[in-house]
């Protein structure tokens, strides 16, 4: 569900997705935009009371998802950009789930 929601949000209707994409583009070159993006991701993935390990796992999951969106929408890596949501979700979803659940770490 997380991967589906992430893709639908970041690659959804332009009036909803474009502010996020602008934040992502700006985060690369602007410290304030970078702080905004960090706060946005942190607030959605890390919950109060998460242990250091859970927070790290959530941060790594966020990094993977942002990397996928960056590869698809900003860099335009053809094979990644050309994959439909269903395919990306099927391939990435289990990896993100295992990471968030803490299985297979270490």
C-alpha positions as CSV (number, residue, x, y, z in Angstrom):
1,X,0.0,0.0,0.0
2,X,2.8,2.4,0.8
3,X,4.4,2.1,-2.6
4,X,1.1,2.4,-4.4
5,X,0.2,5.5,-2.3
6,X,3.6,7.1,-2.8
7,X,3.5,6.6,-6.6
8,X,-0.1,7.8,-6.9
9,X,0.7,10.9,-4.8
10,X,4.0,11.8,-6.5
11,X,2.9,10.9,-10.1
12,X,-0.8,11.7,-9.8
13,X,-2.8,14.6,-11.2
14,X,-0.5,17.6,-12.0
15,X,-2.2,19.9,-9.6
16,X,-1.4,17.5,-6.7
17,X,1.9,16.1,-7.9
18,X,3.7,19.1,-9.2
19,X,4.1,20.9,-5.9
20,X,5.8,17.7,-4.6
21,X,8.0,17.4,-7.7
22,X,9.0,21.1,-7.3
23,X,9.9,20.4,-3.7
24,X,12.0,17.4,-4.8
25,X,13.8,19.4,-7.6
26,X,14.4,22.3,-5.2
27,X,15.7,20.0,-2.5
28,X,18.7,19.1,-4.6
29,X,20.0,22.7,-4.8
30,X,18.3,24.6,-2.0
31,X,18.9,24.0,1.7
32,X,15.4,25.3,2.7
33,X,13.7,23.1,0.2
34,X,15.8,20.2,1.3
35,X,14.6,20.8,4.9
36,X,11.0,20.9,3.8
37,X,11.3,17.6,2.0
38,X,13.0,16.0,4.9
39,X,10.3,17.2,7.3
40,X,7.6,16.0,4.8
41,X,9.0,12.5,4.5
42,X,9.9,12.2,8.2
43,X,6.4,13.1,9.3
44,X,4.8,10.5,7.1
45,X,7.1,7.6,7.8
46,X,8.6,7.9,11.3
47,X,6.2,7.8,14.2
48,X,6.6,9.0,17.8
49,X,8.1,6.2,19.8
50,X,9.9,4.5,16.9
51,X,13.2,3.0,18.0
52,X,16.4,4.1,16.3
53,X,16.2,0.9,14.2
54,X,12.6,1.6,13.1
55,X,13.4,5.2,12.3
56,X,16.4,4.1,10.2
57,X,14.4,1.5,8.4
58,X,11.7,4.1,7.6
59,X,14.3,6.6,6.4
60,X,15.8,4.0,4.1
61,X,12.4,3.1,2.8
62,X,11.8,6.8,2.1
63,X,15.2,7.0,0.4
64,X,14.3,4.1,-1.9
65,X,10.9,5.6,-2.8
66,X,12.3,9.0,-3.5
67,X,15.1,7.4,-5.6
68,X,12.4,5.6,-7.7
69,X,10.4,8.8,-8.3
70,X,13.6,10.7,-9.1
71,X,14.7,8.1,-11.5
72,X,11.2,8.1,-13.2
73,X,10.3,11.8,-13.2
74,X,13.5,13.8,-13.0
75,X,16.3,11.7,-14.5
76,X,14.0,9.8,-16.7
77,X,15.8,6.5,-16.7
78,X,13.9,4.8,-19.6
79,X,13.4,1.3,-18.1
80,X,12.3,2.7,-14.8
81,X,10.2,5.5,-16.2
82,X,8.5,3.1,-18.6
83,X,7.4,0.6,-15.9
84,X,3.7,0.9,-15.0
85,X,2.7,1.4,-11.4
86,X,1.5,-2.2,-11.1
87,X,4.9,-3.6,-12.1
88,X,6.8,-1.2,-9.8
89,X,4.5,-2.0,-6.9
90,X,4.9,-5.8,-7.4
91,X,8.7,-5.5,-7.5
92,X,9.3,-2.9,-4.8
93,X,6.4,-3.4,-2.4
94,X,7.7,-6.6,-0.9
95,X,11.2,-5.1,-0.4
96,X,9.8,-2.0,1.3
97,X,7.5,-4.2,3.5
98,X,10.4,-6.4,4.6
99,X,12.5,-3.4,5.4
100,X,9.7,-1.7,7.4
101,X,8.9,-4.9,9.2
102,X,12.6,-5.4,10.2
103,X,12.8,-8.8,8.5
104,X,16.0,-9.8,6.8
105,X,18.0,-6.9,8.4
106,X,21.5,-7.4,9.6
